[in-house]
Amino acid sequence: MTTTAIPRPRHSTIRARDSKREREFLCFLGQRVREFRSRRGMTRKMVSRESEVSERHLAQLEAGAGNVSIVLLRRIAAALGVSLPELFAPGIEEQNERQKIESLLARLPNHRVEEVASRLIREFSEEESSRRKRIALIGVRGAGKSTLGSKLAKGIKRPFIELDSEIEKEASMPLPEIFSLYGQSGYRAIERRTLSRVLAEVDTAVFSVGGGIVSEKDSFERLLSHCYTIWIKAQPEELMERVIAQGDLRVMAGNDRALDDLRQILDAREPLYRKADICLDTSGHTAEESFAELKSVLQIQLQ
């Protein structure tokens, strides 16, 4: 006698499949609640107090073991600072974050958009780790680039390179003669060539770079993309005092408007200097105080 298997009712198969999907959904929902609670730094007790949902109910929900009414879930979402759609769909949350970024960019003036784009490209590029091996200090004379740069290089045991000195080696003459013989455009061409050579030769270093490099777009973009840049700044009056204290009186020679000229230069260059990764203001600080702040912003433990 042949035994015939009794087929399982189709509705039983459907119920089993639906039950599995419900369990998966509850686990997903519990994980989302737990993720948002962790991001907000909230304990279950805090969420319970804000939502008026018991801690026990919250624990069951996060474990994927407890069902919850839509009203209670709405309270929980409000306590976590999210909407119900965000709670159910990660893609909506990401879309909202993108919209926030786009809204912020839409409100920025054009020169700030360029600055933000430059920072984002550098921050999230694949070459970021190698870029941080080269630290470049930029800014006008008197800000403290050479002083801070040499101290930093010694502290982290990296070579210290002043680009102006490398330019003089490249041209086999001091900077004043380069400007006298080749003019501004000739100097910028030598500067561009020297920067390319140095970056190709040196993987790890601390650089001090002339403040005028920001006016040469190609050179400045190359510097930004290959080095972690720090804008060393100070108030115009203090910059002038420091240069004169170093014994260089040329800045005042035959020019009663030297300070006004310096202010105009700084105002014109400021949007470009702000493209640097970090800004360090040395106004009113000693070299040691500025160096301590530099170490702090770089978060470097010197040896």
GUSEBA-393499 format. One line per 4 residues: number of its first residue (from 1); for each residue x, z, y of N, C-alpha, C, O. Coordinates in pm, whole numbers, padded with zeros to 5 digits. Layout:
REM residues N
NUM) X/Z/Y/X/Z/Y/X/Z/Y/X/Z/Y | ...
REM end
This chain:
REM residues 303
1) 00085/00000/-00119/00000/00000/00000/00089/00000/00124/00180/00082/00138 | 00059/-00094/00214/00142/-00110/00335/00085/-00026/00449/-00034/-00029/00480 | 00181/00052/00510/00139/00135/00624/00159/00059/00753/00268/00009/00781 | 00056/00051/00830/00062/-00020/00958/00079/00079/01072/-00001/00172/01086
5) 00182/00060/01154/00207/00150/01269/00095/00136/01370/00051/00026/01403 | 00053/00246/01416/-00053/00246/01518/00012/00227/01655/00093/00309/01697 | -00023/00120/01724/00040/00095/01855/00007/00204/01955/-00105/00255/01960 | 00109/00238/02037/00089/00340/02140/00001/00283/02249/00023/00171/02294
9) -00099/00358/02292/-00188/00307/02397/-00109/00265/02520/-00015/00334/02561 | -00147/00152/02578/-00075/00099/02693/-00078/00195/02811/00019/00206/02885 | -00190/00266/02829/-00198/00356/02944/-00101/00473/02930/-00061/00531/03031 | -00064/00509/02807/00034/00616/02788/00172/00572/02835/00245/00650/02896
13) 00207/00446/02805/00336/00390/02849/00343/00387/03002/00446/00419/03061 | 00233/00346/03064/00229/00339/03210/00245/00477/03271/00317/00494/03370 | 00176/00579/03210/00186/00715/03262/00329/00767/03251/00379/00834/03342 | 00396/00737/03138/00534/00782/03119/00627/00719/03222/00714/00784/03278
17) 00605/00587/03245/00688/00518/03343/00664/00572/03484/00759/00594/03559 | 00538/00594/03520/00505/00648/03651/00560/00789/03668/00605/00827/03776 | 00555/00867/03560/00607/01004/03566/00756/01005/03592/00806/01089/03667 | 00829/00911/03531/00973/00901/03552/01003/00865/03697/01094/00921/03759
21) 00925/00769/03751/00946/00727/03890/00917/00841/03987/00986/00857/04087 | 00813/00920/03956/00780/01033/04041/00892/01136/04042/00926/01191/04147 | 00950/01162/03922/01062/01257/03915/01181/01207/03995/01246/01283/04067 | 01208/01076/03982/01320/01017/04056/01297/01026/04207/01389/01054/04284
25) 01171/01003/04247/01139/01009/04389/01155/01151/04443/01211/01171/04551 | 01107/01250/04366/01119/01388/04410/01265/01432/04419/01302/01507/04509 | 01348/01384/04326/01492/01415/04331/01556/01353/04455/01637/01415/04523 | 01517/01227/04483/01568/01158/04602/01527/01232/04729/01608/01252/04820
29) 01399/01271/04735/01348/01340/04853/01419/01475/04871/01455/01512/04983 | 01439/01547/04763/01509/01674/04771/01652/01657/04820/01702/01738/04898 | 01717/01550/04772/01855/01523/04816/01859/01491/04965/01950/01535/05035 | 01760/01415/05016/01757/01381/05157/01738/01506/05244/01804/01522/05346
33) 01647/01595/05201/01624/01718/05275/01752/01801/05278/01788/01857/05382 | 01820/01809/05165/01944/01886/05156/02053/01825/05245/02128/01897/05310 | 02061/01692/05247/02161/01623/05329/02139/01652/05477/02232/01688/05549 | 02014/01637/05523/01985/01661/05664/02008/01807/05702/02057/01836/05811
37) 01973/01899/05612/01995/02040/05640/02144/02070/05654/02185/02146/05742 | 02227/02007/05568/02372/02027/05575/02429/01968/05703/02515/02030/05767 | 02382/01850/05742/02431/01787/05864/02401/01872/05986/02482/01881/06079 | 02284/01935/05986/02244/02018/06101/02308/02156/06095/02295/02234/06190
41) 02376/02188/05984/02436/02319/05970/02332/02430/05958/02354/02541/06006 | 02220/02399/05895/02110/02495/05884/02103/02552/05742/02123/02481/05644 | 02074/02682/05733/02050/02744/05603/01903/02724/05566/01822/02685/05651 | 01869/02750/05439/01728/02741/05399/01643/02840/05478/01528/02812/05513
45) 01701/02956/05505/01627/03058/05581/01591/03005/05719/01481/03028/05768 | 01687/02933/05782/01660/02879/05916/01551/02773/05912/01461/02773/05995 | 01560/02683/05812/01458/02578/05799/01323/02640/05767/01220/02597/05818 | 01325/02743/05682/01200/02812/05646/01134/02872/05768/01012/02862/05785
49) 01214/02934/05854/01160/02997/05973/01104/02894/06070/00998/02914/06129 | 01176/02781/06086/01133/02678/06180/01009/02603/06131/00923/02566/06210 | 01001/02582/05999/00892/02501/05943/00775/02583/05890/00667/02530/05862 | 00797/02715/05877/00697/02804/05819/00663/02764/05674/00549/02772/05630
53) 00768/02720/05604/00759/02689/05461/00851/02788/05389/00963/02811/05434 | 00806/02846/05281/00884/02950/05215/01018/02897/05164/01030/02779/05129 | 01118/02986/05160/01250/02948/05107/01238/02903/04962/01307/02809/04920 | 01152/02969/04885/01134/02933/04744/01082/02790/04732/01128/02713/04647
57) 00988/02756/04817/00932/02619/04815/01040/02518/04853/01050/02411/04793 | 01121/02553/04954/01229/02464/04997/01332/02445/04886/01379/02333/04864 | 01367/02554/04816/01464/02545/04707/01413/02454/04597/01489/02374/04542 | 01284/02466/04563/01226/02379/04461/01226/02233/04506/01254/02143/04428
61) 01193/02213/04634/01191/02076/04688/01330/02013/04681/01344/01899/04637 | 01433/02086/04724/01570/02033/04724/01621/02009/04582/01706/01923/04561 | 01571/02084/04487/01612/02065/04348/01536/01953/04281/01565/01919/04166 | 01438/01894/04351/01359/01788/04292/01258/01839/04192/01207/01762/04110
65) 01230/01969/04196/01141/02031/04097/01007/02071/04155/00923/02125/04083 | 00986/02046/04283/00860/02090/04343/00796/01982/04426/00863/01914/04502 | 00665/01967/04411/00590/01873/04493/00558/01941/04626/00566/02064/04636 | 00523/01865/04724/00495/01922/04854/00392/01835/04924/00393/01713/04911
69) 00305/01899/04997/00203/01823/05069/00266/01751/05188/00373/01790/05236 | 00201/01646/05234/00253/01569/05345/00258/01652/05472/00344/01631/05558 | 00166/01749/05486/00164/01835/05604/00288/01925/05607/00353/01939/05710 | 00320/01987/05490/00438/02073/05484/00566/01991/05502/00661/02036/05566
73) 00567/01871/05445/00684/01785/05458/00705/01746/05604/00819/01734/05650 | 00597/01725/05675/00608/01692/05817/00668/01809/05894/00750/01788/05984 | 00630/01931/05859/00689/02050/05924/00838/02059/05896/00917/02089/05985 | 00875/02033/05771/01017/02039/05733/01097/01935/05809/01206/01964/05858
77) 01043/01812/05818/01111/01705/05890/01131/01744/06037/01237/01721/06094 | 01028/01803/06098/01037/01844/06238/01144/01951/06255/01219/01949/06353 | 01152/02045/06161/01254/02150/06167/01393/02092/06157/01488/02144/06217 | 01406/01982/06082/01537/01917/06064/01567/01818/06176/01677/01765/06183
81) 01470/01793/06262/01491/01702/06374/01490/01555/06336/01558/01474/06399 | 01414/01521/06231/01404/01380/06188/01257/01344/06175/01170/01430/06170 | 01232/01214/06169/01095/01166/06146/01071/01151/05997/01166/01148/05918 | 00945/01142/05958/00913/01121/05817/00971/00990/05764/01026/00988/05654
85) 00962/00878/05840/01024/00754/05790/01174/00769/05765/01225/00716/05667 | 01246/00841/05854/01389/00863/05834/01415/00943/05708/01513/00920/05637 | 01327/01038/05679/01342/01122/05561/01328/01042/05433/01395/01068/05334 | 01239/00944/05437/01212/00864/05317/01306/00745/05300/01332/00702/05188
89) 01358/00693/05412/01435/00568/05403/01567/00579/05479/01566/00581/05602 | 01681/00586/05409/01812/00594/05476/01837/00477/05570/01903/00494/05673 | 01786/00359/05536/01809/00241/05619/01753/00256/05758/01810/00206/05855 | 01638/00327/05769/01576/00347/05900/01664/00437/05986/01680/00414/06105
93) 01721/00540/05924/01811/00630/05996/01931/00553/06051/01969/00571/06166 | 01991/00467/05967/02106/00388/06011/02066/00293/06123/02142/00272/06217 | 01947/00234/06111/01900/00143/06214/01883/00216/06347/01918/00163/06452 | 01829/00338/06341/01812/00417/06463/01946/00449/06528/01959/00446/06650
97) 02046/00480/06445/02179/00509/06499/02237/00385/06567/02299/00396/06673 | 02216/00269/06506/02264/00145/06567/02192/00119/06699/02254/00074/06797 | 02062/00148/06702/01986/00127/06824/02034/00218/06935/02037/00178/07052 | 02073/00342/06900/02126/00434/07000/02256/00379/07060/02277/00384/07181
101) 02341/00326/06972/02468/00269/07019/02443/00149/07108/02504/00135/07214 | 02351/00060/07066/02319/-00059/07144/02259/-00021/07279/02289/-00084/07380 | 02175/00083/07280/02114/00129/07405/02221/00183/07500/02216/00160/07621 | 02317/00257/07444/02426/00310/07525/02509/00198/07585/02543/00202/07704
105) 02542/00098/07505/02623/-00014/07553/02549/-00093/07661/02611/-00142/07756 | 02416/-00104/07647/02338/-00179/07744/02339/-00113/07882/02322/-00181/07983 | 02360/00019/07885/02359/00091/08013/02497/00095/08080/02509/00132/08196 | 02600/00056/08006/02735/00064/08060/02767/-00057/08147/02720/-00168/08119
109) 02846/-00039/08254/02894/-00156/08330/02989/-00237/08244/03045/-00187/08146 | 03008/-00363/08281/03086/-00456/08198/03226/-00406/08165/03271/-00420/08052 | 03295/-00346/08265/03433/-00304/08238/03438/-00188/08139/03537/-00173/08068 | 03331/-00105/08134/03329/00003/08037/03296/-00048/07897/03341/00008/07797
113) 03216/-00154/07889/03185/-00215/07758/03313/-00267/07694/03336/-00248/07574 | 03395/-00331/07774/03523/-00383/07724/03611/-00268/07675/03678/-00279/07572 | 03609/-00158/07749/03688/-00041/07711/03640/00017/07579/03721/00048/07491 | 03507/00032/07563/03451/00087/07439/03480/-00004/07321/03516/00043/07213
117) 03463/-00135/07341/03490/-00230/07233/03635/-00222/07187/03664/-00226/07068 | 03726/-00210/07284/03868/-00200/07251/03896/-00076/07169/03971/-00081/07072 | 03834/00036/07207/03854/00162/07134/03799/00153/06991/03863/00197/06896 | 03679/00095/06978/03618/00085/06845/03702/-00002/06752/03722/00032/06635
121) 03750/-00113/06804/03831/-00204/06723/03957/-00134/06674/03996/-00146/06558 | 04023/-00059/06767/04145/00010/06728/04117/00125/06632/04189/00145/06534 | 04010/00200/06659/03980/00320/06582/03944/00287/06437/03980/00362/06346 | 03873/00175/06415/03824/00146/06282/03892/00026/06217/03845/-00024/06115
125) 04002/-00018/06274/04076/-00128/06213/04155/-00078/06093/04186/00041/06082 | 04186/-00169/06003/04261/-00134/05883/04403/-00092/05916/04468/-00025/05835 | 04453/-00131/06033/04591/-00101/06070/04604/00030/06147/04711/00060/06200 | 04495/00110/06153/04496/00230/06235/04607/00327/06196/04672/00385/06284
129) 04629/00346/06066/04730/00443/06023/04870/00402/06067/04949/00487/06109 | 04901/00273/06059/05033/00227/06103/05044/00229/06255/05153/00251/06309 | 04933/00207/06326/04934/00210/06472/04971/00349/06523/05040/00361/06624 | 04926/00452/06454/04953/00589/06499/05099/00629/06478/05141/00734/06528
133) 05176/00548/06406/05317/00579/06389/05397/00546/06515/05509/00594/06534 | 05338/00463/06601/05401/00432/06729/05316/00493/06840/05198/00461/06853 | 05375/00580/06918/05305/00645/07029/05363/00592/07159/05483/00603/07183 | 05277/00534/07243/05324/00475/07369/05263/00550/07487/05141/00565/07495
137) 05348/00596/07579/05303/00663/07701/05303/00561/07814/05405/00497/07841 | 05189/00546/07880/05178/00452/07991/05138/00526/08117/05087/00637/08111 | 05162/00464/08232/05129/00525/08361/05235/00490/08463/05340/00435/08429 | 05209/00520/08590/05303/00484/08696/05419/00581/08702/05418/00685/08635
141) 05519/00548/08781/05638/00633/08796/05598/00770/08849/05510/00782/08933 | 05665/00872/08798/05641/01007/08845/05538/01083/08764/05522/01204/08783 | 05469/01015/08673/05365/01083/08594/05426/01177/08491/05366/01278/08455 | 05546/01142/08442/05613/01227/08344/05631/01162/08208/05651/01231/08108
145) 05625/01031/08203/05636/00960/08075/05770/00984/08006/05774/01016/07887 | 05878/00970/08080/06010/00984/08019/06035/01128/07974/06086/01151/07864 | 05998/01224/08058/06019/01365/08024/05939/01403/07900/05994/01459/07804 | 05811/01371/07902/05724/01408/07790/05757/01326/07665/05755/01377/07553
149) 05788/01198/07686/05818/01111/07573/05942/01154/07497/05943/01155/07374 | 06047/01191/07570/06172/01232/07503/06152/01365/07430/06206/01384/07321 | 06075/01457/07489/06049/01585/07423/05964/01565/07298/05989/01627/07195 | 05865/01478/07308/05779/01452/07193/05857/01386/07080/05844/01424/06964
153) 05939/01287/07115/06019/01217/07013/06111/01313/06941/06126/01305/06819 | 06173/01402/07015/06263/01500/06954/06186/01594/06863/06232/01628/06754 | 06067/01635/06907/05988/01729/06829/05938/01672/06698/05932/01743/06598 | 05900/01544/06698/05847/01484/06575/05951/01396/06505/05920/01323/06411
157) 06075/01406/06555/06188/01337/06491/06164/01186/06479/06174/01127/06371 | 06132/01127/06593/06118/00982/06600/06208/00931/06711/06237/01006/06804 | 06252/00806/06705/06334/00753/06815/06251/00742/06942/06131/00715/06939 | 06319/00764/07056/06254/00749/07186/06304/00621/07250/06425/00602/07266
161) 06212/00534/07287/06249/00403/07341/06182/00383/07477/06059/00389/07488 | 06263/00359/07581/06209/00324/07712/06210/00172/07724/06315/00109/07719 | 06092/00115/07739/06082/-00031/07739/06162/-00093/07855/06218/-00201/07840 | 06166/-00023/07970/06244/-00077/08083/06390/-00095/08045/06453/-00193/08084
165) 06445/00000/07970/06586/-00012/07927/06603/-00130/07833/06703/-00201/07839 | 06505/-00151/07745/06512/-00264/07652/06501/-00397/07727/06562/-00496/07687 | 06423/-00399/07836/06410/-00520/07918/06543/-00551/07985/06584/-00667/07994 | 06611/-00447/08033/06741/-00468/08095/06843/-00521/07994/06926/-00606/08028
169) 06836/-00472/07871/06925/-00525/07766/06893/-00671/07737/06982/-00754/07721 | 06764/-00700/07732/06720/-00837/07702/06771/-00936/07807/06814/-01046/07774 | 06766/-00894/07935/06805/-00982/08044/06951/-00967/08085/07003/-01046/08164 | 07017/-00863/08031/07157/-00834/08065/07176/-00809/08214/07277/-00849/08273
173) 07077/-00742/08275/07087/-00706/08416/06984/-00598/08447/06884/-00586/08376 | 07007/-00518/08552/06911/-00412/08588/06779/-00470/08641/06773/-00586/08682 | 06676/-00388/08638/06543/-00434/08678/06538/-00494/08819/06477/-00600/08837 | 06599/-00430/08922/06591/-00489/09056/06644/-00632/09060/06589/-00717/09131
177) 06751/-00659/08985/06807/-00794/08983/06714/-00891/08912/06705/-01008/08949 | 06646/-00842/08809/06550/-00929/08737/06440/-00974/08832/06406/-01092/08838 | 06383/-00878/08909/06278/-00911/09004/06330/-01003/09114/06262/-01097/09155 | 06454/-00976/09160/06512/-01057/09267/06537/-01200/09222/06516/-01295/09297
181) 06583/-01214/09098/06622/-01347/09047/06504/-01426/08992/06492/-01546/09016 | 06415/-01358/08918/06307/-01429/08848/06168/-01405/08906/06073/-01477/08873 | 06155/-01304/08994/06024/-01276/09050/05934/-01201/08952/05975/-01171/08840 | 05812/-01172/08996/05718/-01096/08915/05682/-01169/08786/05680/-01108/08679
185) 05654/-01297/08794/05613/-01373/08676/05726/-01383/08574/05704/-01377/08453 | 05850/-01397/08625/05965/-01403/08535/05987/-01271/08465/06019/-01266/08346 | 05970/-01162/08540/05986/-01029/08481/05882/-01008/08372/05915/-00958/08265 | 05756/-01045/08398/05650/-01026/08299/05677/-01106/08171/05644/-01061/08062
189) 05737/-01222/08185/05770/-01303/08067/05877/-01232/07982/05868/-01229/07860 | 05977/-01175/08050/06082/-01101/07978/06022/-00975/07914/06055/-00941/07800 | 05935/-00909/07988/05869/-00789/07935/05789/-00822/07809/05795/-00749/07710 | 05716/-00933/07812/05635/-00974/07697/05724/-01004/07576/05694/-00964/07464
193) 05834/-01074/07600/05926/-01108/07493/05993/-00983/07435/06010/-00971/07314 | 06029/-00891/07524/06095/-00767/07480/06000/-00682/07398/06039/-00627/07295 | 05876/-00670/07443/05777/-00590/07370/05756/-00645/07230/05751/-00569/07133 | 05743/-00775/07217/05724/-00837/07086/05842/-00808/06994/05824/-00779/06876
197) 05963/-00816/07050/06083/-00789/06969/06088/-00644/06922/06113/-00617/06804 | 06063/-00552/07014/06073/-00410/06981/05967/-00371/06876/05997/-00298/06783 | 05846/-00421/06893/05740/-00388/06797/05770/-00446/06659/05733/-00388/06557 | 05838/-00559/06656/05875/-00619/06528/05989/-00542/06460/05999/-00539/06338
201) 06074/-00480/06542/06191/-00409/06489/06163/-00264/06451/06228/-00210/06361 | 06067/-00200/06519/06047/-00055/06504/05908/-00024/06451/05807/-00063/06510 | 05903/00046/06339/05775/00085/06280/05728/00222/06331/05608/00248/06338 | 05823/00308/06365/05791/00445/06405/05875/00482/06527/05998/00475/06523
205) 05807/00522/06636/05881/00556/06758/05785/00614/06862/05663/00609/06847 | 05846/00671/06968/05772/00711/07087/05823/00623/07200/05944/00615/07223 | 05731/00556/07270/05769/00462/07375/05728/00515/07512/05624/00580/07528 | 05810/00485/07612/05773/00501/07751/05765/00360/07809/05862/00285/07805
209) 05646/00326/07861/05623/00187/07903/05588/00182/08052/05513/00266/08101 | 05644/00085/08122/05618/00069/08265/05470/00056/08295/05395/-00006/08220 | 05427/00117/08408/05285/00120/08441/05224/-00014/08470/05102/-00030/08459 | 05305/-00112/08508/05251/-00242/08544/05213/-00329/08426/05157/-00437/08444
213) 05243/-00285/08304/05215/-00368/08187/05065/-00393/08171/05024/-00491/08110 | 04982/-00303/08227/04837/-00319/08213/04787/-00443/08285/04679/-00494/08253 | 04863/-00492/08382/04820/-00610/08458/04851/-00740/08384/04807/-00847/08426 | 04927/-00731/08275/04959/-00847/08192/04874/-00836/08065/04910/-00763/07972
217) 04764/-00909/08061/04663/-00890/07956/04719/-00903/07816/04694/-00816/07732 | 04793/-01007/07787/04846/-01029/07652/04937/-00915/07607/04926/-00866/07495 | 05027/-00874/07696/05121/-00766/07662/05046/-00635/07641/05076/-00561/07547 | 04950/-00607/07729/04878/-00480/07718/04792/-00476/07591/04788/-00374/07523
221) 04725/-00586/07561/04644/-00589/07438/04732/-00574/07314/04692/-00511/07216 | 04851/-00631/07319/04945/-00618/07207/04989/-00472/07192/05000/-00420/07081 | 05014/-00408/07306/05054/-00268/07303/04941/-00181/07247/04965/-00094/07164 | 04818/-00205/07292/04703/-00127/07246/04678/-00144/07097/04640/-00049/07029
225) 04698/-00265/07048/04668/-00291/06907/04778/-00244/06812/04754/-00226/06693 | 04900/-00222/06865/05011/-00182/06779/05058/-00038/06801/05139/00013/06723 | 05008/00028/06907/05054/00163/06938/04936/00254/06971/04832/00209/07020 | 04954/00382/06942/04859/00483/06985/04896/00519/07128/05000/00580/07151
229) 04813/00480/07224/04851/00486/07365/04796/00609/07436/04683/00652/07411 | 04878/00665/07524/04840/00783/07602/04866/00754/07749/04979/00724/07789 | 04762/00764/07830/04776/00744/07974/04819/00877/08037/04743/00974/08036 | 04941/00881/08090/04991/00998/08161/04963/00976/08309/05017/00884/08370
233) 04877/01061/08368/04837/01041/08507/04863/01166/08590/04891/01273/08537 | 04855/01149/08722/04868/01261/08816/04810/01214/08949/04787/01095/08970 | 04788/01307/09039/04736/01274/09171/04842/01196/09250/04961/01223/09235 | 04799/01101/09334/04895/01017/09409/04998/01096/09487/05116/01063/09486
237) 04953/01202/09557/05046/01281/09638/05155/01344/09550/05272/01349/09589 | 05115/01391/09433/05212/01454/09344/05306/01351/09283/05425/01378/09264 | 05254/01233/09252/05340/01126/09200/05449/01092/09300/05566/01077/09264 | 05410/01080/09428/05505/01046/09532/05610/01157/09547/05729/01128/09559
241) 05566/01281/09546/05659/01395/09560/05760/01398/09446/05878/01425/09468 | 05715/01370/09325/05804/01374/09209/05911/01265/09218/06028/01290/09188 | 05871/01146/09259/05967/01036/09269/06072/01066/09376/06191/01042/09356 | 06026/01119/09488/06120/01154/09596/06212/01267/09552/06331/01266/09583
245) 06157/01366/09479/06237/01479/09430/06346/01433/09335/06449/01499/09321 | 06323/01319/09269/06424/01264/09179/06535/01192/09255/06630/01142/09196 | 06521/01186/09388/06623/01125/09470/06599/00981/09505/06684/00916/09566 | 06482/00927/09467/06451/00787/09495/06366/00781/09621/06246/00807/09618
249) 06431/00745/09735/06362/00738/09863/06314/00597/09895/06257/00573/10002 | 06336/00504/09803/06296/00365/09830/06147/00350/09848/06101/00262/09921 | 06069/00438/09780/05924/00424/09788/05872/00444/09930/05765/00394/09964 | 05950/00517/10014/05905/00543/10150/05975/00455/10252/05935/00450/10368
253) 06080/00384/10211/06163/00309/10305/06082/00198/10374/06032/00106/10309 | 06070/00209/10507/06004/00105/10585/05857/00086/10551/05802/-00021/10575 | 05794/00189/10496/05655/00174/10457/05579/00303/10485/05581/00397/10405 | 05513/00308/10601/05437/00428/10638/05309/00440/10559/05246/00545/10557
257) 05270/00332/10493/05146/00332/10416/05172/00339/10266/05089/00297/10185 | 05287/00392/10228/05325/00395/10087/05222/00471/10002/05187/00427/09892 | 05174/00583/10054/05079/00663/09977/04946/00589/09963/04884/00592/09857 | 04902/00524/10069/04777/00446/10061/04791/00331/09963/04699/00300/09888
261) 04909/00268/09964/04933/00158/09869/04927/00208/09725/04872/00142/09638 | 04985/00327/09702/04984/00384/09568/04841/00414/09523/04804/00390/09408 | 04761/00468/09616/04621/00496/09583/04547/00367/09543/04469/00367/09448 | 04572/00260/09616/04506/00133/09586/04548/00079/09450/04466/00025/09375
265) 04676/00095/09419/04726/00050/09288/04658/00128/09176/04614/00070/09076 | 04650/00259/09193/04589/00343/09090/04441/00311/09074/04390/00305/08962 | 04371/00289/09185/04229/00256/09178/04207/00124/09104/04114/00110/09025 | 04294/00027/09132/04279/-00104/09070/04311/-00100/08920/04251/-00172/08841
269) 04407/-00015/08884/04450/-00011/08744/04370/00086/08658/04375/00079/08535 | 04297/00177/08721/04230/00282/08643/04143/00229/08529/04152/00282/08418 | 04059/00126/08550/03979/00075/08437/04065/00028/08320/04023/00036/08204 | 04184/-00022/08350/04274/-00068/08245/04342/00049/08175/04352/00052/08053
273) 04388/00146/08255/04452/00265/08196/04354/00339/08103/04396/00399/08004 | 04226/00333/08136/04126/00405/08055/04108/00345/07916/04040/00404/07832 | 04166/00230/07891/04161/00171/07757/04253/00247/07661/04244/00228/07539 | 04339/00332/07714/04429/00410/07628/04348/00503/07540/04234/00538/07572
277) 04408/00543/07428/04339/00632/07334/04316/00770/07393/04213/00833/07367 | 04411/00817/07473/04405/00953/07529/04448/00948/07675/04534/00869/07713 | 04387/01033/07756/04430/01049/07895/04481/01192/07913/04412/01287/07877 | 04601/01207/07968/04660/01338/07993/04694/01349/08142/04778/01275/08192
281) 04629/01441/08211/04652/01461/08354/04757/01571/08372/04735/01686/08332 | 04870/01536/08433/04979/01633/08451/04978/01696/08590/05070/01771/08624 | 04876/01667/08671/04870/01721/08807/04872/01874/08806/04796/01937/08732 | 04959/01931/08889/04964/02076/08902/05022/02150/08784/05012/02273/08777
285) 05083/02077/08690/05138/02141/08571/05289/02120/08564/05341/02018/08608 | 05357/02218/08508/05500/02203/08482/05517/02111/08362/05421/02080/08292 | 05642/02069/08339/05669/01982/08225/05635/02053/08094/05582/01991/08002 | 05664/02182/08086/05636/02258/07964/05486/02271/07942/05439/02262/07828
289) 05410/02293/08049/05265/02304/08036/05204/02172/07992/05115/02168/07908 | 05253/02064/08051/05202/01932/08014/05238/01897/07870/05160/01835/07799 | 05358/01937/07828/05401/01909/07691/05316/01987/07591/05281/01936/07485 | 05283/02111/07625/05197/02192/07538/05060/02127/07523/05002/02126/07415
293) 05008/02073/07634/04878/02006/07627/04887/01876/07548/04795/01841/07476 | 04998/01806/07563/05018/01682/07488/05017/01709/07338/04953/01636/07262 | 05087/01814/07296/05087/01850/07154/04947/01884/07107/04908/01851/06994 | 04871/01950/07193/04737/01990/07157/04644/01870/07138/04571/01863/07039
297) 04649/01775/07232/04559/01659/07221/04599/01568/07105/04515/01501/07045 | 04728/01566/07074/04774/01484/06962/04753/01555/06829/04756/01493/06723 | 04733/01688/06836/04714/01769/06716/04831/01751/06619/04814/01734/06498 | 04950/01755/06677/05072/01737/06599/05145/01871/06588/05166/01940/06687
301) 05182/01905/06468/05263/02025/06447/05410/01983/06452/05460/01921/06358 | 05478/02016/06560/05617/01975/06574/05706/02057/06484/05681/02175/06459 | 05810/01994/06437/05903/02060/06345/06009/02137/06425/06097/02201/06367
REM end
